[in-house]
Amino acid sequence: MINDIISDSLTRIRNASMRRLETTKLLHSKVIEALVRIFQDKGYIDSFDIVEENKKKFINVVLKYDANGYSII
């Protein structure tokens, strides 16, 4: 069980960007959806979409990198 969904989501994004992954999957909540929408509006991530797997919602986040391959976030 995850007690702090915000810190878990930020940690997943950070870990994925350190490994230079193209995408990462976050657990869905309205707060996390608002958070990644702000990240997208500010240009920190490329995009995101909401998917449902086995009656659970997730947010797939497409990370953004500069020309040298370094994470924007």
N, C-alpha and C positions, 0 to 999 in steps of 0.2 A: 504494500500500500504506500502511495506517495502522499506525504503530509503537506509538502510545499510544492505545488504544481508550477508556480512561477520560477522558482530557483531550479527545478528539474528541467524545465523547458530551456532556460538560459544556458544551463550546463550542457544539454544536448546540442544546442546550436554551437556553443564554444568548442566542444569536443569534435563535432563534425567539421568545423572550419579548421581546427588544428590538424586534422587528418586530411584536409583538402577534399572532402566528399562533396558531391554535387548537391545531394539532398539529405534531409533528415526528417524524421517523423516525430511529431509531438502529440501528446494526448490533448484532446479537444476540450475546451471550455470557452465560455464567452470572454473571459478575461484574457486567455491566451490568444484567442482570435483577434481581440482588440490590440494586443501587444504586437503580434506579427503584422497586423495592418499598419500600425505606426512605423514599424521597421521598414515596411515596403514603401510607405509614403516618404520617409526620410532617406530612402535609397540604400539602406543597410543590407537588404535582401533583394533577390531578383523577383520572386513571386511566391505565392503559396496557394494551395487548394485544400478543400475539406473532402475527405473520403470516409466511407463507412465500410468497416470490415467486421463481420460477425456481430452486427448490431452495436458496435462501438465506433465512435467518431474519432478520427485522427486528422491532424493538419500536416500535410507534406510541405516542407519549406525548401525552396530552391535557393541555395546560398549564392552570394555574389563575390567575385574575385576581381582584382585589378589585372592589368596587362602582365604584371610579373608573377601572377599566381598567388598573391597575398590576399587574405580575407579582408573584405571591406569593413566587417563588423569588429 
